[in-house]
Amino acid sequence: MTMCRVRTIFLSDIHLGTRACQAERLLDFLRVYEAEHVYLLGDIIDFWSLGRGIYWPSLHNTFVQKMLKRARHQVKVVLVPGNHDEALREYVGSNFGDIHVMREAVHMAADGKRYLLMHGDEFDQITRYHRWVALLGDIGYGLLLRLNVLPSWLRRKLHLRGYWSLADYAKRKLKGALAFVYGFEEAVVHHVRQMGYDGVVCGHIHSAAIKSIGGIAYINCGDWVDSCTAIVEHDDGRMELVHWREGEVKGEALRHDVPTEESAVPAAVVPLRGAEVTGVPAKDTACPGTRQPRR
């Protein structure tokens, strides 16, 4: 498989310690993508789930060891804890085996743009003020992920390409869920604009995106329990949303050209024009991964 060296990798919502964590696909992604900087933007370890019962397979431990190894070999690895691993916020300012723990971070891209890096749970009113509702929602989301095993198995048996997610379908169809995503995005962008940054890279809502909102670059990493997405920065500062599907686990590079029409779908890769960040890689890139087309 072709190795792809990028400047920065952004990951969030891996949820180690849960059965839904797609650790095998994540490790396969990391075997292909190497970077000078790696940012882990929250919910890397799911202490909520571990509190209900211990689940820690060897692949989860392999990911931790891989991050520690990269940090030892001159890769800057920064961990920004989220709400599911909020216990690590007590260690902000500390280092775990050369992995720096920070409450928030600022990343200067190669093109000079400054991005605020955060998890984003502070802009989720349910998580902040109604923790029991958030816990129930977490359990319900986990149930949807488990129910998705059957349709995924059927699609493989029928040799259907692509990935269909029950959880993502529910989020798209429920008006309340869509309103939550849009409200979250607007709140985050408002904060970033007040802080004077060019953009933000965050996670939390499991809805991957690269888009411009009012002139601010809004970038969400997505997750590694359902959509299997990451953000990478290329050497010229271009940002790209990579979908790591089943084909990539087998070493097959899946690509889609991005049409030119505008998109209203939150999870779509929306290119930003001019001197702004783009979610579309250069055509000559050798990096594998699915680019989600605009609709």
Secondary structure, 3 states (H helix, E strand, C coil): CCCEEEEEEEECCCCECCCCCCHHHHHHHHHHEEEEEEEECCCCECHHHHHHCCCCCHHHHHHHHHHHHHHHCCCEEEECCCCCCHHHHHHCCCEECCEEECCCEEEECCCCCEEEECCCHHHCHHHHHCHHHHHHHHHHHHHHHHHCHHHHHHHHHCCCCCCCCHHHHHHHHCHHHHHHHHHHHHHHHHHHHHHCCCEEEECCCCCCEEEEECCEEEEECCCCCCCCEEEEECCCCCEEEEECCHHHHCCCCCCCCCCCCCCCCCCCECCCCCCCCCCCCCCCCCCCCECCCCC
